[in-house]
């Protein structure tokens, strides 16, 4: 090719997976009487030249651009070509046509909405000289008829509902242009960037439809960029799994190849904690772009991986503590951000930002200067979001309606999702392109009622055969807080395998209307509309989730259902880790002994048996067999204990001698013969005959699981909680443990004091423990005036007597102590008589005296 500028009649933009089809069309176009000259990158690009400049030059020198849309959707670089083409079309001095062309197998329901606002050429039934002549006539500005959707077609709707904007939706994305440009400058100057905003503020949309199109337009002399987006906790898989899949997809692997190669890439990433090779290969595949922007969307979900499998922890072996997947993945990202050819962008919910930075000091330090915060949208930004997409689709707002909608949005940042959903519903009620106030108020239900009205309409339709069953299934997609007043209910992904066929039938209409998102492969389901970036649906484990938390917060019918099932849902969340691990091991057919380690016990089992008796319909999947297996294990243990009682009595004589020798030989200065004999009696009677001396503290078993600690961002913002009481974050207990039911009472503590005073047990402190009740009374009142040394010694004394390891509850930070005090105050009321019986942080509350526990 010569250095002179070439002119083209038509620029062919296509997905590389549709190359053969497009090449055949190009050959046919060349045989037409019009003899169109067409630019096709594979045949027209010059070897050794920067591809971006040639692509841009070809677009500038083409009379029309044909955007081919086939069964594989838009290609990664086709998005850039589309954006450049639409920019040219928007220039009043440019005479250029943008013509969508639908290839065989194209699904109109999943096509970019903006493309469908234009007239298009429909080749889904095949291409012949007649259909391609229509295209040639249109390109040459000769009279020709193309296809178009009717004005009332739902596919012309320019709004996105509860779905975030994708890169291909950039022409319809308004309101966040300033933030997108600010984010672009951060990416250019920082290697680690964090985009922080409240739920519903549009973080995912800003990154995809705002930043990425701007980044793809960068060219010489600026650096050129490729982009990779990964949701680390997608489909409940670990972050290394999802990142490996994202890279493989970007390299052009087929779905089957991704499934085959992913384990090897995942293992390499986890072992080396290096992305150098993966980054190099990605840039090579992207026409040698200079840098890669790795976007980790919904980064806060990584906190779910900040705990260890109990089987990896062994206190008996002196080795370094294993790192969690959260720690390993953050190290991987920090190393990537430290290379010359990669920058990392994290999107983080504002109410989780503190938890993220608290967990990893180096991460907090690195992102401090690279943080961009999404603030509340101003009225002019809201007006653009409301009006401009409708204008592009040929719609018009009735006078005063945009102002009314802006007033309804108010100052709540989370209302952006409600706004987009209300506009989506409003468009469906437009009349000849006019959007009217009466439809907004009556049919849509205004801003607050739009989601509720649509959800109730679906629930009550004949497409949902069992509304009660549908609601029960929907509640499982919500991660509930312990009390409905906390306002901490959030969405969660749930494997489709946990839903019955009847439940799936009830949920499909919600997916079709985009209130729920299905990812992965759902057999017989063609409605899994929004697949995450860089992930092919056929290579994912199928999951289901609520499209946006606005549905949870603004649908009263669902809120009532959650209120009814909250206790069951909280229990399910508590036992979920054990339940999932038990399922995994069961499928692997491990030994009964290994399987038994993950069965329920104590309180979680008690509650499970209660639900099995009282609410069996609320149990799902394998939960019922899980509870039954746990109960059978308990019964087996009880039978074993019963049969072994008498045997252990005889063995006890031998144990007595062994215990006495052990106590007096190993530490003759700490324990007396009296205490040794008592320890033997306690260990045999307490463990075998289930006899508990009344001076031993009553303990309750807490099962492994996760709970939410800390105050919500909303409570901190409105002043009902202190700034040091947040953020709300997950705390996980990897294994069951026992905790005292009451405070240590004088009636329990005085036995320990008696032993130390009579030299039956020795503490390390020079001063022996004493009893001091401030003249308030002993008996069952909480023991007070106890030093830390005495309390620690008391725990050692209990451990020696019972053979179990007792520890003091000491790991409370300042805000946790304040929360504890606030909880006590709310439970006992302002007239309670507590003072020194609780943590030191509570001493500011002036009460009269202790009361019996």
NUZAVEX-299470 format. One line per field, with one value per residue (C-alpha): residue number from 1; x, y, z. Coordinates in steps of 0.5 Angstrom, whole numbers, plus 2048, in hexadecimal, padded with zeros to 3 digits. Layout:
# residues N
num: c(NUM  ...) $
east: c(X  ...) $
north: c(Y  ...) $
up: c(Z  ...) $
# end
This chain:
# residues 853
num: c(1  2  3  4  5  6  7  8  9  10  11  12  13  14  15  16  17  18  19  20  21  22  23  24  25  26  27  28  29  30  31  32  33  34  35  36  37  38  39  40  41  42  43  44  45  46  47  48  49  50  51  52  53  54  55  56  57  58  59  60  61  62  63  64  65  66  67  68  69  70  71  72  73  74  75  76  77  78  79  80  81  82  83  84  85  86  87  88  89  90  91  92  93  94  95  96  97  98  99  100  101  102  103  104  105  106  107  108  109  110  111  112  113  114  115  116  117  118  119  120  121  122  123  124  125  126  127  128  129  130  131  132  133  134  135  136  137  138  139  140  141  142  143  144  145  146  147  148  149  150  151  152  153  154  155  156  157  158  159  160  161  162  163  164  165  166  167  168  169  170  171  172  173  174  175  176  177  178  179  180  181  182  183  184  185  186  187  188  189  190  191  192  193  194  195  196  197  198  199  200  201  202  203  204  205  206  207  208  209  210  211  212  213  214  215  216  217  218  219  220  221  222  223  224  225  226  227  228  229  230  231  232  233  234  235  236  237  238  239  240  241  242  243  244  245  246  247  248  249  250  251  252  253  254  255  256  257  258  259  260  261  262  263  264  265  266  267  268  269  270  271  272  273  274  275  276  277  278  279  280  281  282  283  284  285  286  287  288  289  290  291  292  293  294  295  296  297  298  299  300  301  302  303  304  305  306  307  308  309  310  311  312  313  314  315  316  317  318  319  320  321  322  323  324  325  326  327  328  329  330  331  332  333  334  335  336  337  338  339  340  341  342  343  344  345  346  347  348  349  350  351  352  353  354  355  356  357  358  359  360  361  362  363  364  365  366  367  368  369  370  371  372  373  374  375  376  377  378  379  380  381  382  383  384  385  386  387  388  389  390  391  392  393  394  395  396  397  398  399  400  401  402  403  404  405  406  407  408  409  410  411  412  413  414  415  416  417  418  419  420  421  422  423  424  425  426  427  428  429  430  431  432  433  434  435  436  437  438  439  440  441  442  443  444  445  446  447  448  449  450  451  452  453  454  455  456  457  458  459  460  461  462  463  464  465  466  467  468  469  470  471  472  473  474  475  476  477  478  479  480  481  482  483  484  485  486  487  488  489  490  491  492  493  494  495  496  497  498  499  500  501  502  503  504  505  506  507  508  509  510  511  512  513  514  515  516  517  518  519  520  521  522  523  524  525  526  527  528  529  530  531  532  533  534  535  536  537  538  539  540  541  542  543  544  545  546  547  548  549  550  551  552  553  554  555  556  557  558  559  560  561  562  563  564  565  566  567  568  569  570  571  572  573  574  575  576  577  578  579  580  581  582  583  584  585  586  587  588  589  590  591  592  593  594  595  596  597  598  599  600  601  602  603  604  605  606  607  608  609  610  611  612  613  614  615  616  617  618  619  620  621  622  623  624  625  626  627  628  629  630  631  632  633  634  635  636  637  638  639  640  641  642  643  644  645  646  647  648  649  650  651  652  653  654  655  656  657  658  659  660  661  662  663  664  665  666  667  668  669  670  671  672  673  674  675  676  677  678  679  680  681  682  683  684  685  686  687  688  689  690  691  692  693  694  695  696  697  698  699  700  701  702  703  704  705  706  707  708  709  710  711  712  713  714  715  716  717  718  719  720  721  722  723  724  725  726  727  728  729  730  731  732  733  734  735  736  737  738  739  740  741  742  743  744  745  746  747  748  749  750  751  752  753  754  755  756  757  758  759  760  761  762  763  764  765  766  767  768  769  770  771  772  773  774  775  776  777  778  779  780  781  782  783  784  785  786  787  788  789  790  791  792  793  794  795  796  797  798  799  800  801  802  803  804  805  806  807  808  809  810  811  812  813  814  815  816  817  818  819  820  821  822  823  824  825  826  827  828  829  830  831  832  833  834  835  836  837  838  839  840  841  842  843  844  845  846  847  848  849  850  851  852  853) $
east: c(800  803  803  7FE  7F7  7F2  7EB  7E6  7DE  7DD  7E1  7DF  7DF  7DE  7E0  7E6  7E1  7DD  7E3  7E1  7DA  7DC  7E2  7DD  7D8  7DE  7DF  7D8  7D8  7DE  7DA  7D4  7D3  7D4  7DB  7DC  7E3  7E3  7E8  7E9  7EF  7F2  7F3  7F4  7F9  800  805  80A  805  801  7FA  7F6  7F9  7F7  7F0  7EE  7F1  7ED  7E6  7E8  7E8  7E2  7DB  7D8  7D9  7D6  7D6  7D4  7D1  7D1  7CF  7D6  7D4  7D9  7E0  7E5  7E8  7E1  7DF  7E4  7E3  7DB  7DD  7E2  7DC  7D7  7DB  7DC  7D5  7D4  7D8  7D4  7D9  7DA  7D6  7D6  7D1  7D1  7CD  7CC  7CC  7C9  7CC  7C9  7C8  7C8  7C4  7C0  7BE  7C6  7C8  7CB  7C5  7C8  7C9  7C2  7C0  7C3  7C0  7C3  7C4  7C2  7C6  7C3  7C0  7C6  7CA  7C9  7CA  7C3  7C4  7CB  7C9  7C4  7CB  7CF  7C9  7C9  7D0  7D0  7CA  7C6  7BE  7BE  7BA  7BD  7BA  7B8  7B4  7AE  7AD  7AA  7AE  7B1  7B8  7B8  7B8  7BF  7BF  7C2  7BE  7C1  7C7  7CE  7D0  7D5  7DA  7D6  7D0  7D5  7D1  7CB  7CF  7CE  7CF  7D6  7DB  7DF  7E0  7E2  7E7  7EA  7EB  7EE  7F3  7F4  7F5  7FB  7FF  7FD  7FF  7F9  7F3  7EC  7E6  7E1  7DA  7D4  7CF  7CB  7D0  7D2  7D9  7D9  7D5  7DB  7E0  7DD  7D9  7DD  7E5  7E6  7E3  7E8  7EE  7ED  7ED  7F4  7FA  800  804  800  800  7FB  7F7  7F4  7EF  7ED  7E7  7E6  7E1  7E5  7E0  7DB  7D7  7DA  7E1  7E7  7EB  7F0  7EB  7E8  7EE  7F1  7EA  7EA  7F1  7F0  7E9  7ED  7F2  7ED  7EC  7E6  7E1  7E3  7EB  7E9  7E7  7ED  7F2  7F0  7F2  7F9  7F9  7F6  7FB  800  7FE  7FD  804  808  803  806  802  808  807  7FF  800  805  801  7FA  7FE  801  7FA  7F7  7FC  801  7FE  803  7FF  7FA  7F5  7F2  7EB  7E9  7E2  7DE  7E5  7E1  7DF  7E6  7E5  7E1  7E8  7EB  7EB  7EE  7EC  7EC  7F0  7F5  7F7  7FB  7FD  801  806  80B  80A  808  800  7FE  7FB  7F4  7F2  7F0  7F8  7FA  7F6  7F8  7FF  7FE  7FB  800  806  802  801  809  80A  80B  806  800  7FB  7F6  7EF  7EB  7E3  7E1  7DB  7DC  7D9  7DE  7E4  7E6  7E6  7EA  7F0  7F0  7F1  7F7  7FC  800  7FA  7F7  7FE  7FE  7F7  7F7  7F9  7F5  7EE  7E9  7E2  7DB  7D7  7D0  7CE  7CC  7C5  7C8  7CB  7C5  7C1  7C6  7C5  7BE  7BD  7C3  7C2  7BA  7BC  7C1  7BB  7B7  7B3  7B0  7AF  7A8  7AA  7AC  7AC  7B4  7B4  7AF  7B3  7B9  7B6  7B4  7BB  7BD  7C4  7C4  7CA  7C7  7C1  7C5  7C3  7BB  7BC  7BE  7B9  7B3  7B6  7B6  7AF  7AC  7AF  7AB  7A5  7A7  7A1  7A4  7AB  7A8  7A9  7A4  7A3  79C  7A0  7A6  7A1  79C  79F  7A6  7A4  7A9  7B1  7B0  7AA  7AD  7B1  7AB  7A6  7AA  7AC  7A4  7A2  7A7  7A5  79E  79E  79C  7A3  7A5  7A1  7A2  7A4  7A5  7AA  7AD  7AE  7B1  7B6  7B7  7B9  7BF  7C2  7C2  7C8  7C4  7C6  7C5  7BF  7BB  7BD  7C4  7C2  7C8  7C4  7C9  7C8  7CC  7CE  7CB  7CC  7C6  7C7  7C4  7BD  7B8  7B5  7AF  7B3  7B6  7B0  7AD  7B4  7B5  7B0  7B4  7BA  7B6  7B5  7BC  7BA  7BF  7C5  7C7  7CE  7D1  7CD  7C6  7C3  7BD  7BE  7BF  7BE  7C5  7C5  7CB  7D2  7D8  7DD  7E3  7DF  7DB  7D5  7D7  7DD  7DA  7D6  7CF  7CD  7C7  7C7  7C2  7C4  7C5  7C4  7BE  7BA  7BB  7BA  7B4  7AF  7AB  7A8  7AF  7B1  7AB  7AD  7B4  7B1  7AE  7B4  7B9  7BB  7BC  7C0  7C4  7C5  7C7  7CC  7CF  7D0  7D1  7D9  7D8  7D2  7D6  7DC  7D8  7D5  7DC  7DF  7D9  7D9  7E1  7DE  7E3  7E3  7DE  7E3  7E5  7DD  7DB  7E0  7DC  7D5  7D1  7D1  7CF  7CA  7CA  7C8  7C3  7C0  7C0  7BC  7B7  7B7  7B6  7B0  7AD  7AF  7B1  7AF  7B4  7BA  7BD  7C1  7C5  7C4  7BF  7C4  7C9  7C5  7C3  7CA  7CD  7C7  7C9  7D0  7CE  7CA  7D0  7D4  7CF  7CE  7D6  7D6  7D1  7D4  7DB  7D9  7DA  7E1  7E3  7E2  7E7  7EC  7EB  7EF  7F5  7F4  7F4  7FA  7FD  7FA  7FD  804  803  801  806  80C  80B  809  80A  809  803  7FE  7FC  7FA  7F3  7F3  7F5  7F0  7EB  7ED  7EC  7E5  7E3  7E6  7E3  7DC  7DC  7DE  7DA  7D5  7D3  7D3  7D5  7D7  7D3  7DA  7DC  7D9  7D4  7D6  7D2  7D5  7D5  7D6  7DB  7D8  7D8  7D4  7D4  7D8  7D8  7D3  7D1  7D3  7CC  7CC  7D3  7D1  7CA  7CE  7CB  7D1  7D8  7DD  7E2  7DC  7DD  7DD  7D8  7DC  7DC  7DF  7E0  7E1  7E5  7E3  7DE  7E0  7DC  7DB  7D9  7D1  7D2  7D7  7DC  7D8  7DA  7D8  7DC  7E2  7E3  7E4  7EB  7EC  7EC  7F1  7F6  7F5  7F6  7FC  7F8  7FA  7FF  7FF  805  803  806  7FF  7FA  7F3  7EE  7E6  7E4  7DD  7DC  7D7  7D2  7D2  7D5  7D1  7CF  7D1  7D6  7DD  7E0  7E7  7EB  7F2  7F4  7F9  7F4  7EF  7F4  7F6  7EF  7EF  7F5  7F2  7EB  7F0  7F3  7ED  7E9  7EE  7EB  7EF  7EC  7ED  7EB  7E7  7EC  7EC  7E8  7EA  7E7  7E1  7DF  7DF  7DB  7D6  7D6  7D4  7CF  7CC  7CC  7C8  7C3  7C2  7C1  7BF  7C1  7BF  7C3  7C9  7CF  7D6  7DC  7D9  7DB  7E0  7E4  7E2  7DB  7DD  7DA  7D3  7D2  7CE  7CC  7CF  7CF  7C9  7C9  7CB) $
north: c(800  807  80D  811  811  80C  80D  808  807  803  801  7FA  7F9  7F2  7ED  7E9  7E3  7E5  7E6  7E1  7E3  7EB  7E9  7E5  7EB  7F0  7EB  7EC  7F3  7F4  7F0  7F4  7F9  7FF  7FC  7FF  800  7FD  7FD  7F6  7F7  7F0  7F2  7F9  7FA  7FC  7F7  7FB  801  803  800  805  80B  807  805  80C  80E  809  80B  813  811  80D  80F  80A  805  7FE  7FB  7F4  7F1  7E9  7E3  7E5  7EC  7F2  7F1  7F4  7F9  7F9  7FD  803  803  804  80A  80D  80C  80F  815  816  816  81B  820  825  826  81E  81B  814  80E  809  803  7FD  7F6  7F0  7E9  7E2  7E0  7E7  7E8  7EF  7EF  7EF  7F4  7FB  7FF  805  801  7FF  807  807  804  7FD  7F8  7F1  7EB  7E6  7E2  7E2  7E7  7E7  7EC  7F0  7F1  7F3  7F8  7FC  7FD  7FF  804  807  808  80B  810  80D  80B  805  802  7FF  7FC  800  7FE  801  807  803  7FD  7FC  7FA  802  803  808  807  801  7FF  7FC  7FA  7FD  801  7FD  7FF  7FF  803  809  80D  80D  80E  815  819  817  819  81E  818  813  819  819  812  812  817  812  80C  810  812  80D  805  804  807  806  809  809  80B  809  803  805  80B  808  806  800  804  80A  805  801  806  80D  80B  805  809  80F  80A  806  80D  80E  80E  811  815  812  80B  806  802  7FB  7FA  7F3  7F3  7EE  7ED  7E9  7E5  7E4  7DE  7DC  7DA  7DC  7E3  7DF  7DB  7E1  7E5  7DF  7DE  7E5  7E5  7DF  7E2  7E8  7E4  7E1  7DA  7D7  7D5  7CE  7D0  7D5  7CF  7CB  7D0  7D3  7CF  7CF  7D7  7D7  7D3  7D7  7DE  7DB  7D8  7DE  7E4  7E7  7E9  7EB  7E6  7E7  7EE  7ED  7E8  7ED  7F3  7EF  7EC  7F3  7F6  7F8  7FD  800  7FF  7FA  7FD  7F7  7F9  7F5  7F7  7F6  7F5  7F5  7EE  7EC  7EC  7E6  7E3  7E5  7DF  7D8  7D1  7CE  7C8  7CD  7CF  7CB  7CE  7C8  7CA  7D0  7D2  7D9  7DA  7D9  7DF  7E0  7E0  7E8  7E9  7E5  7E8  7EF  7EE  7EC  7F2  7F6  7F3  7F4  7FB  7FC  7FA  7FE  7FC  7FB  800  7FD  800  7FE  7FF  7FF  801  807  803  7FE  802  802  7FB  7FA  7FF  7FC  7F5  7F7  7FD  7FD  7FD  803  806  805  807  80E  812  80F  80F  812  813  813  819  81A  81C  823  825  827  820  81D  821  81E  817  818  81C  81A  812  814  819  814  80F  815  816  81C  81E  821  828  828  821  821  826  821  81B  81F  821  81A  818  81D  81C  815  812  80B  80E  80D  806  808  80D  809  804  809  80C  805  804  80B  809  803  808  80D  80F  811  813  817  815  818  81A  816  810  811  812  80D  807  808  80A  80F  80E  80A  806  804  7FE  7FC  7FC  7F8  7F3  7F2  7F2  7EC  7E8  7E9  7E7  7E0  7DF  7DE  7D7  7D8  7DF  7DC  7D7  7DD  7E2  7DC  7DB  7E3  7E3  7DF  7E4  7E9  7E9  7EB  7EF  7EC  7F1  7F5  7FB  7FB  7FC  7F8  7F3  7F2  7EE  7E7  7E2  7DC  7D5  7D3  7CC  7CE  7D0  7CB  7CA  7CD  7D3  7D4  7D5  7DA  7DE  7DE  7E4  7E8  7E7  7E9  7EF  7F0  7F1  7EA  7E9  7E2  7E0  7DA  7D4  7D3  7CE  7D0  7D7  7DC  7E2  7E3  7EA  7ED  7E9  7EC  7EF  7EA  7E4  7DF  7DC  7D5  7D5  7D7  7D4  7D6  7DB  7E0  7E7  7ED  7F2  7F7  7F8  7FE  7F8  7F5  7FC  7FF  7F9  7F8  7F1  7EE  7F2  7EF  7E8  7E9  7EB  7E5  7E1  7E5  7E0  7DA  7DE  7E1  7D9  7D7  7DD  7DA  7D3  7D4  7D3  7CD  7CB  7CC  7C9  7C2  7C2  7C3  7BD  7B9  7B9  7B7  7B1  7B2  7AE  7AF  7B1  7B7  7B9  7B9  7BF  7C3  7C1  7C6  7C6  7CA  7D0  7D0  7C8  7CA  7CF  7CB  7C6  7CB  7CD  7C6  7C5  7CC  7CE  7C9  7CC  7D2  7CD  7CC  7C7  7C3  7C6  7C1  7BB  7C0  7C1  7BA  7B7  7BC  7BA  7B3  7B4  7B7  7B1  7AD  7B1  7B0  7A9  7A8  7AC  7A8  7A1  7A4  7A7  7A1  79F  7A6  7A5  7A0  7A3  7A9  7A6  7A5  7AD  7AF  7AC  7AF  7B6  7B6  7B4  7B9  7BF  7BE  7BC  7C1  7C7  7C6  7CD  7CF  7C9  7C5  7BE  7C1  7C4  7BE  7BA  7BF  7C0  7B8  7B8  7BE  7BB  7B5  7B7  7BD  7BA  7B3  7B4  7BB  7BD  7C4  7C7  7CE  7D1  7D0  7D6  7D4  7D3  7D3  7D1  7D6  7D3  7D5  7DA  7E1  7E7  7EF  7F3  7FB  800  802  808  80B  80B  80E  813  815  815  80F  80C  80E  80F  80A  805  803  800  7FB  7F4  7ED  7E9  7E2  7DC  7D6  7D1  7D0  7D3  7D4  7DA  7DC  7DD  7E2  7E6  7E3  7E3  7E3  7DC  7DA  7DE  7DD  7D6  7D8  7DD  7D8  7D3  7D9  7DB  7D4  7D3  7CD  7D1  7D7  7DD  7E0  7E7  7E8  7EA  7E5  7E6  7E9  7EA  7F1  7F3  7FA  7F8  7F7  7EF  7E9  7E2  7E3  7EA  7EB  7EB  7F2  7F5  7F0  7F1  7EF  7EA  7E7  7E6  7E3  7DE  7DC  7DA  7D6  7D3  7D1  7CE  7CA  7C7  7C6  7C4  7C9  7CF  7D5  7DC  7E3  7E7  7ED  7EE  7F4  7FB  801  802  7FA  7FC  802  7FE  7F9  7FE  801  7FA  7F9  800  7FE  7F7  7F9  800  807  805  7FE  7FE  7FC  7FF  7FC  7F5  7F6  7F9  7FF  803  803  806  80D  80A  80C  807  805  7FE  7F7  7F2  7EB  7E8) $
up: c(800  7FE  803  800  804  801  800  802  800  806  80D  80F  817  81A  81F  81E  81F  819  814  80F  80E  80D  808  804  804  802  7FC  7FA  7FB  7F6  7F1  7F1  7EB  7F0  7F2  7F9  7FC  803  808  80C  811  810  808  809  80F  80D  810  815  816  81C  81C  81F  81B  815  817  819  812  80F  813  811  80A  809  807  80B  811  811  818  818  81D  81E  823  826  828  827  827  82C  827  823  829  827  820  822  827  822  81C  820  822  81B  819  81F  81C  818  812  811  80C  80E  80F  815  813  817  814  817  815  816  81D  820  826  825  82D  82E  829  82C  82C  829  822  822  822  81B  815  814  80E  811  80E  813  80E  809  804  7FD  7F7  7F9  800  7FF  7F9  7FE  803  7FD  7FB  802  802  7FB  7FE  7F9  7FA  7FE  804  80A  810  817  81D  81E  823  828  828  82F  82C  82A  832  833  83A  83E  844  849  845  845  83E  83A  836  830  833  833  82E  833  83A  83C  843  845  840  845  849  843  841  848  848  842  844  84B  846  842  849  84E  84E  853  853  857  855  85B  85B  85F  85C  856  855  84E  84F  84A  845  846  845  83F  83B  83D  83E  83A  833  835  836  830  82C  82F  829  827  82A  830  833  830  834  835  83A  83E  843  848  84E  853  856  850  851  858  855  858  855  851  84E  84B  849  845  842  840  83D  839  836  834  830  82C  82F  82D  833  833  833  839  83D  83B  83C  842  848  845  845  84B  84F  84C  84E  855  855  852  854  84E  848  844  83F  83E  83D  838  834  835  832  82C  82A  82A  825  829  82E  833  839  83C  841  846  849  84F  84F  856  85A  860  85F  860  867  867  866  86C  870  870  86F  876  873  871  879  87D  884  886  880  880  879  876  876  86F  86B  869  862  864  866  860  85B  85D  85D  856  854  858  854  84D  84F  850  849  843  83F  844  848  84D  84E  854  854  85C  85F  864  86A  869  868  86F  870  869  86B  873  870  86C  86E  868  863  867  867  85F  85D  862  85C  857  85A  856  859  856  859  859  852  851  84E  847  847  848  843  83E  840  840  839  834  833  832  82D  829  829  826  82C  830  837  839  83C  843  844  844  84A  84D  84D  84F  855  856  856  85B  85F  860  85C  85B  858  851  850  852  84D  847  848  849  842  83F  841  83F  838  837  838  833  82E  827  82A  830  837  83C  843  844  842  846  84C  84B  847  849  850  850  852  859  856  850  852  857  851  84C  851  854  84C  84B  851  850  849  846  844  84B  84D  855  858  85F  85C  858  85E  862  85C  85C  863  862  85E  864  869  86F  875  87C  87D  878  87B  879  872  870  86B  865  85F  85E  858  859  855  851  853  85A  856  854  84D  850  853  84D  849  84E  84D  845  845  849  845  83F  842  844  84C  84C  849  847  845  843  83F  841  83D  839  83B  836  83A  83E  83B  83E  83E  842  83E  83B  83D  839  83B  839  83E  844  84A  849  84F  850  853  854  84F  854  85B  85A  859  860  863  85F  85E  864  862  862  869  86C  86A  86D  873  874  872  875  87B  876  871  877  879  872  871  877  875  86E  86E  872  86D  867  869  86B  864  861  865  864  85D  85D  861  867  86D  872  878  873  871  879  87A  876  879  87E  885  88B  88A  882  882  887  883  87D  880  882  87B  879  87D  87C  875  871  86B  86C  86C  865  861  865  86C  86F  86E  871  877  877  877  87C  881  87F  881  888  889  887  88C  892  891  891  897  89B  899  89B  8A2  8A6  8A2  8A4  8AB  8AC  8A7  8AC  8B1  8AD  8AA  8B1  8B3  8AC  8AD  8B4  8B2  8AC  8B0  8B6  8B1  8AC  8B0  8B8  8B9  8B6  8B7  8BE  8BF  8C1  8BA  8B6  8B9  8B8  8B0  8AF  8B2  8AE  8A7  8A8  8AB  8A6  8A0  8A1  8A6  8A4  8AB  8AB  8B2  8B3  8B4  8AD  8A8  8A4  89C  896  88F  889  883  87D  878  877  87A  878  87D  87D  87C  875  871  872  879  87A  875  879  87F  882  883  884  87E  881  881  87A  875  875  873  873  879  878  87D  87A  87F  885  88C  892  896  89D  89D  8A3  8A6  8AB  8B2  8B9  8BA  8B5  8B6  8BE  8BD  8B9  8BE  8C3  8C0  8BF  8C6  8C8  8C4  8C0  8B9  8B8  8B4  8B1  8B4  8BB  8BE  8BF  8BC  8C1  8C1  8C1  8C0  8C2  8C7  8C2  8C3  8C0  8BE  8B7  8B6  8B1  8B4  8B4  8B6  8B2  8AF  8A8  8AB  8B0  8AA  8A6  8AC  8AD  8A6  8A7  8AD  8A9  8A3  8A8  8AC  8A6  8A1  89C  89A  89D  89A  89C  897  896  88E  88E  88B  88D  889  88A  892  890  88D  892  897  893  892  899  89A  895  898  89F  89F  8A2  8A9  8A9  8AF  8AB  8AD  8AD  8AB  8A4  89F  8A2  89C  89F  8A5  8A3  8A4  8AB  8AE  8B5  8B6  8B4  8B3  8B4  8AD) $
# end
